[in-house]
Amino acid sequence: MNKVGQIYKERGTPNIWVITKCDGRECNMICQDGEVTYGYVPHFFWEKLELVAEYQTWQEAVNSKEFKVGEK
């Protein structure tokens, strides 16, 4: 189940994503590079993601060591 505060690594890329809002199949996510997605997240995209950590809030997640990996 997807929920706010989860951190995902996108397989095959350096991208790390945090869920900032989630209501069923529609989620808002922010990527480490600043990209933001809103709304429906396609099934094929979820298949590329690997859960790496969970936090109580999205704010804790974006300030975590897991999300900051590789930051310049």
N, C-alpha and C positions, 0 to 999 in steps of 0.2 A: 504494500500500500504506500503510495506516495504522500508525503506530508511536509509541511513547512519545516525548514531547518535541516533537511537532508542535503548532503553533499555528494555529488556524483562526478566520476571521472568518465569522460567520453573516450571509449576505446579507439585506438588508432590516431588519436590527436592529443595535443597537450591540454585540451580544454577541461576545465573544472567548473561545474555548475552548482548553484544553490537554489532550492525551491523557496521562493519568497511568499507565494500564495498558492493555494491549491483547493479546488472545489470539484471533486470528481475527476473528469477527464481534462479539465481546463486548469492549467497551471501557469503561474508567472515564475520565470527563472532568470537568474543573472549569471553571466559567465565571468570568469576571472579577467577576461580582456575587456569587460565593460558591455558586451553585447547583452541585450535583454530580450526575452521572448514573452509574449502575452497570449493567453487563450489556449486553444486546443493544441496539444502536443501529439504529433503522429506516433502511432505504434512503432514504426520502424526506428524512430529516434530513441524511444525508451529502450529498445533492444540493444542500442549501442552504449548505454550507460551502465556503469558499475557503481553501486553504493559504496562509499568509502568512510562516511561518518554521519552521525545524526546529532543535532543540537536541539535544545528546547525552542529556540527562536532563530529566525533567519539572520538577525543581527549578530548573534553569537557565531553562527556558521560563517558569515563573511569575514569575521575577525579571527577565525580559527587558523591554526597552523596548516590544516589540510587544504584550506582554500587559498592560503597565501603561498603555497609551494610554487616555486618558479617565478614569483613576482620579481620585478626589477627594482 
